Amino acid sequence: MSATGTPAGVGPLGHGDRVVVEIERVGRLEVGVDAFRAVPYTTRPVHRRA
């Protein structure tokens, strides 16, 4: 599966939102958004491939 881009009408995620991805016969992934524990994008560690 490859998911890219953002569908029309979708806005930014906010505190309390839930993201759910489900694939038949594979499973379900559900993640909650917690604005109080969020790490700003600019302070995330950079992962570089060797």
C-alpha positions as CSV (number, residue, x, y, z in Angstrom):
1,M,0.0,0.0,0.0
2,S,1.2,3.5,-0.8
3,A,-0.6,6.5,0.6
4,T,0.6,9.9,-0.6
5,G,-0.8,13.4,-0.7
6,T,-3.8,14.9,1.1
7,P,-7.4,14.4,-0.2
8,A,-9.5,17.5,-0.9
9,G,-11.2,19.0,2.2
10,V,-8.7,17.6,4.7
11,G,-7.2,20.0,7.2
12,P,-4.4,19.8,9.7
13,L,-4.7,17.4,12.6
14,G,-5.4,18.8,16.1
15,H,-5.3,17.7,19.7
16,G,-7.8,14.8,20.3
17,D,-8.0,13.8,16.7
18,R,-7.5,10.1,15.8
19,V,-5.9,8.7,12.7
20,V,-7.1,5.2,11.7
21,V,-5.7,3.0,8.9
22,E,-7.2,-0.4,8.3
23,I,-6.3,-3.1,5.8
24,E,-8.4,-6.1,5.4
25,R,-6.7,-9.4,6.5
26,V,-3.7,-7.3,7.8
27,G,-4.9,-5.2,10.7
28,R,-5.8,-1.8,12.0
29,L,-3.6,1.0,13.2
30,E,-5.1,3.8,15.3
31,V,-3.1,6.7,16.6
32,G,-4.3,9.6,18.8
33,V,-3.0,13.2,18.4
34,D,-1.7,14.7,21.7
35,A,-0.8,18.3,21.2
36,F,0.7,18.5,24.7
37,R,3.4,15.9,23.9
38,A,4.0,16.8,20.3
39,V,7.5,17.4,19.1
40,P,7.8,20.4,16.7
41,Y,8.9,19.2,13.2
42,T,12.0,21.6,13.3
43,T,13.3,19.9,16.5
44,R,13.0,16.3,15.4
45,P,16.2,14.3,14.9
46,V,17.4,14.0,11.4
47,H,17.8,10.5,10.1
48,R,20.4,10.1,7.4
49,R,21.1,7.0,5.4
50,A,24.7,5.8,5.1
